[in-house]
C-alpha cells in the first residue's frame, strides 16, 4: 500500500487558508433567530403574553371560510374598540354554533394577530349567557373536537373570574 505525502507547502498553505476562511465566513453570515414571534407552526401565531379581553355584541356569525382568513368559525363583534373579527377555529361543537347568534353579548379572552394585512382576535375563551367555552389552551393551541374543554359548556360565576387549570 502506497502512502500519500503532501510535500508542496503552497498546496498546504492554500488548503489551510481555505479552511480558515470557511470557519470565519460561516458564522459571519449566520443570523440570530427572530424573537419577535412567540410561536411557530401552522396558521396564525398566538401570543399569550399579550392577551386582551373584549366585551361586545355579536354582529355576525361567519361559518363559511373565506380565502386568506384563518379557517373555522368567526364572530364579528362590535364593542368600544370597534368591530373585531374573532376567530373561534374549526372545532366548535354543534351546540355552541347554534347558541352563538347575532345580537348576543359576549366576552372574549384572546390575543390579536395579523394575517395578510388584517387583524384577528384569536379567542382562547368565550363567555356568553351562562356558558364559558375554552377554544384554545393557555399556549394558544386550538382544542381538538374530542376534547371535553372545547365542547363542554360550564356555568360561570359572575363575581369571580374563572381559573383555567387542568393538565399541561
N, C-alpha and C positions, 0 to 999 in steps of 0.2 A: 504494500500500500504506500502510495506516494503522499507525502505531507506537503501542503501548500504553504509557502512562506512569502510574506509581503516584505519586499526589500526596498521598494520605491517609497521614499519618505514623502514625496509630493502627493502620492496617492493616499497615504495615511493621513496627511495633513488635511487634504480635501474632505475625506470621509469624516474626520473629527469635526471640522468646521461645519459641515452639513448637519451633523448630529447636534452640535451645539446650537445652530440656527433653528433647527426644528424644535428643540426643547424650549427655546426662548420665544419663538413665534407663536406657538400654540396657546400658551396662557395669555399672551397679549391680545389675541383675537377672541378669547372667551369672554362672555358677558355674564354678569351676575343674574341669577334668577329674579324675575319680577316679583315684588312683594305686594303689588297693588291689588292683585286678585286673590281673594281669600280662599278660593277653592278651585278645583279643576274638575273636568268631566264633561258630560254631555249636557247641552242646554244652558239656560241662564244660571249664573252663579249667585248663590245665596250668601249674603254677608251678615251673619248673626250678630256681629259686633255693632251693626247699625240698624237694629230692629226699631220699628216705629209702630204706633197704634193709630189706626184710622177708624173714626166713627162717622157713619153717614147712612144714606138711604140708597138701596139698590135702584138704579135707573133702568138697567137692562141686564138680563141673564143671557150670556152668549155660550152656546154649546157647540156651534159649528166652527171648525177650525178654519182660520184664515192664514194663507201663506205668509210667512215672515213673523208670525206670532208664536209664543210658546204653546205647544199643543195642550188641549184639555179645556176645561170649563173656565170661563172668565166672568167676572161681575164688573159692570160699570157702576161705580159707587160715587155719589155726589155727597160732598161734605164741605167743611170750612176751607179746605185746601184746594177745592175744585173737583173736577171729575177725575177719578182714579180708575185705571184698568187693573183689576185684581185678578191674579192668576191663581186658580184653585187646583189645577192639574187634572189629569185624566182619570183619577181613581175615586171620584165622589160616588157614594152609594146612591142608589135609585131614590131612597127615602130623602137624602139630603138634596138631591137635584130637584125633587118635587117640592120640597119645603121652601127653597130659596126662590122668592118671587119679587117682581118689581114693586117698589113702594115699601118694602120691608126694611126696618132699621137693622144695621149690622155693626159689629165691632170686629176689626181685623187686626191681628198682630202679624207683622211680616217685615220683609226687607225689600227695598226697591233695587231694581237693576235696569240696565238699558240694553236693548237688543234692537239692532237695525235702526237706531236713532229714536226709538220710542221707549218711554219709561213704563215699567210694570211694577206692581207691588206683588211680590211672591208671598202669598199667605202661608203662615205657619199654623195659625189658629183662627177660626172664625166663630163668633158668637152671634146667635140670632134667636129671638124668642127665649125659651128656657134651655136651649141647647148650645153646646160648645163642641166643635169638631176640630180635631187635630189633623191638619193637612200634611205637615212636614215635621220631621224630627227637629230638635233644637239646632242641629247642624245643617238643616235645610234639605234633607233627603226626603223626597215625596214618599209618603206611606203607601205601601202596596195595597191592592184591593182586599187581600185576605187578612190584613191587619185589623185587629179589634179597634185600635185607636183611630184609624182612618174612617171607619164606618159607624162607630158607636156614638150615639148622642148621649151626653151626660148633662144632667141639670147643673146649672151653675149657681153659686152663691152670689147674691148681689152685693153683699157687704165686704167680701174678701176676694182678692184675685185668686184664680186657680193656680195651684202649683203643678208644674209639669215634671213629675218624677217618672220613674219607670226604668226599664232596662236600658243600659247604654252599651 
